[in-house]
Amino acid sequence: RTRYHYRGVKKNPNVYSGFLLCGDCGNPMFPMNKTDARPAYRCGEYHKRGLKACTSHHIRVDLLDTIIKSYLQMVRDNSAVMILQLESSIKDFKKSAVSSRQTVDALEIQLEAAKNELNSYIKQKTRELLRNPDNEEVIEESFNELIDEAQNKIKGLQNHITLVREKEKTVVRVSKVAKSAIEIFDGILDKE
């Protein structure tokens, strides 16, 4: 599908082959590589069967390149606006990062207190069972409720800490991906 120069260098690479369809008949368009004309694509059905199938729809490669580049420029510009908004959010997030760290610190203090509370309930339950073996059922029931509540509180605090930490990581990761996407667009748009 590619026309080669005498030294094996592509003279007219057919980069759009397989991507273009005729606007009238919907069949694939094929490259026209004439040495006396600019590279272009023509309706494949017209090429095979002539006017019985379709008309001589064609589009030049340089026009396709211009259309694609203008579309990519539009997408890049819209992405740039999104990235500016993201960077603004990141700045706000960095300001609140101190608050987030303070939140995590406060949550970790609460978590440690909840763990101590759980250990205290388990020790108290053991002592009460040793002192009053006749009231085992009542003691078990009373302390099991307190222990379950403490365990649920611990799980909730651990989840909250994880969410606060993940939020910070996600914002930074999204920022890096967005910036590399803009760099990719710029690289494509800078090429001929």
Salt bridges, closest charged atoms under 4 A:
ASP24 OD2 - HIS57 NE2 2.37
GLU45 OE1 - ARG49 NH1 2.93
ASP62 OD2 - ARG38 NH1 3.04
ASP62 OD1 - ARG60 NE 2.92
ASP77 OD1 - ARG76 NH1 3.82
GLU87 OE2 - LYS179 NZ 3.55
GLU108 OE2 - ARG165 NH2 2.38
GLU128 OE2 - ARG131 NH1 3.58
GLU140 OE1 - LYS125 NZ 3.04
GLU166 OE2 - LYS169 NZ 3.76
GLU168 OE2 - ARG101 NH2 3.54
ASP186 OD1 - ARG76 NE 2.52
